[in-house]
Amino acid sequence: MEQAAWTAIGLLAASVFGSIFYLGARIDALGARLHGRIDALTGRIDALSGRIDSLGSRLDAHLERHPS
């Protein structure tokens, strides 16, 4: 009877550790995908920042032509 209990404990421990390693691998994979998406968005944000800067200079030039 004792042998069966230790076998059950061993199987339970193995399944718990296997699940932990599996979930860790899944979390790492999701982190890598998220990192790739963030890197892709960085380029888009930089492009938008350039557009905002150019619009700001156009607005400044327009306001200089029309003093209040």
C-alpha beads as a LAMMPS data file, in Angstrom:
LAMMPS data file: protein, C-alpha beads

68 atoms
67 bonds

1 atom types
1 bond types

-500.0 500.0 xlo xhi
-500.0 500.0 ylo yhi
-500.0 500.0 zlo zhi

Masses

1 110.0

Atoms # bond

1 1 1 0.000 0.000 0.000
2 1 1 2.851 2.351 0.842
3 1 1 4.443 1.712 -2.541
4 1 1 1.236 2.698 -4.327
5 1 1 1.050 5.940 -2.338
6 1 1 4.630 6.876 -3.220
7 1 1 3.972 6.029 -6.858
8 1 1 0.928 8.307 -6.863
9 1 1 2.931 11.085 -5.183
10 1 1 5.701 10.680 -7.763
11 1 1 3.271 10.802 -10.670
12 1 1 1.550 13.850 -9.228
13 1 1 4.884 15.642 -8.690
14 1 1 6.015 14.807 -12.221
15 1 1 2.801 16.140 -13.718
16 1 1 3.012 19.332 -11.638
17 1 1 6.611 20.011 -12.675
18 1 1 5.788 19.181 -16.293
19 1 1 2.915 21.638 -16.239
20 1 1 5.125 24.335 -14.740
21 1 1 7.770 23.897 -17.448
22 1 1 5.105 23.798 -20.176
23 1 1 3.478 26.985 -18.928
24 1 1 6.892 28.642 -18.631
25 1 1 7.641 27.830 -22.250
26 1 1 4.245 29.197 -23.319
27 1 1 4.818 32.412 -21.375
28 1 1 8.261 32.825 -22.966
29 1 1 6.786 32.311 -26.449
30 1 1 4.053 34.869 -25.808
31 1 1 6.651 37.306 -24.492
32 1 1 8.704 36.910 -27.660
33 1 1 5.629 37.531 -29.834
34 1 1 4.718 40.596 -27.804
35 1 1 8.271 41.916 -28.084
36 1 1 8.093 41.571 -31.871
37 1 1 4.812 43.443 -32.032
38 1 1 6.128 46.237 -29.820
39 1 1 9.189 46.585 -32.035
40 1 1 6.941 46.849 -35.102
41 1 1 4.869 49.551 -33.421
42 1 1 7.977 51.531 -32.506
43 1 1 8.615 52.295 -36.178
44 1 1 5.038 53.423 -36.683
45 1 1 5.168 55.653 -33.610
46 1 1 8.424 57.217 -34.805
47 1 1 6.833 57.962 -38.185
48 1 1 3.821 59.551 -36.501
49 1 1 6.115 61.594 -34.293
50 1 1 7.813 62.980 -37.399
51 1 1 4.444 63.895 -38.886
52 1 1 3.395 65.640 -35.681
53 1 1 6.646 67.608 -35.646
54 1 1 6.127 68.740 -39.235
55 1 1 2.535 69.754 -38.486
56 1 1 3.799 71.712 -35.480
57 1 1 6.223 73.673 -37.647
58 1 1 3.487 74.368 -40.189
59 1 1 1.236 75.607 -37.414
60 1 1 4.007 77.833 -36.047
61 1 1 4.577 79.305 -39.520
62 1 1 0.872 79.915 -39.937
63 1 1 0.598 81.633 -36.556
64 1 1 3.565 83.856 -37.403
65 1 1 1.727 85.081 -40.517
66 1 1 -1.320 86.016 -38.458
67 1 1 -0.203 87.810 -35.315
68 1 1 -2.874 88.401 -32.728

Bonds

1 1 1 2
2 1 2 3
3 1 3 4
4 1 4 5
5 1 5 6
6 1 6 7
7 1 7 8
8 1 8 9
9 1 9 10
10 1 10 11
11 1 11 12
12 1 12 13
13 1 13 14
14 1 14 15
15 1 15 16
16 1 16 17
17 1 17 18
18 1 18 19
19 1 19 20
20 1 20 21
21 1 21 22
22 1 22 23
23 1 23 24
24 1 24 25
25 1 25 26
26 1 26 27
27 1 27 28
28 1 28 29
29 1 29 30
30 1 30 31
31 1 31 32
32 1 32 33
33 1 33 34
34 1 34 35
35 1 35 36
36 1 36 37
37 1 37 38
38 1 38 39
39 1 39 40
40 1 40 41
41 1 41 42
42 1 42 43
43 1 43 44
44 1 44 45
45 1 45 46
46 1 46 47
47 1 47 48
48 1 48 49
49 1 49 50
50 1 50 51
51 1 51 52
52 1 52 53
53 1 53 54
54 1 54 55
55 1 55 56
56 1 56 57
57 1 57 58
58 1 58 59
59 1 59 60
60 1 60 61
61 1 61 62
62 1 62 63
63 1 63 64
64 1 64 65
65 1 65 66
66 1 66 67
67 1 67 68
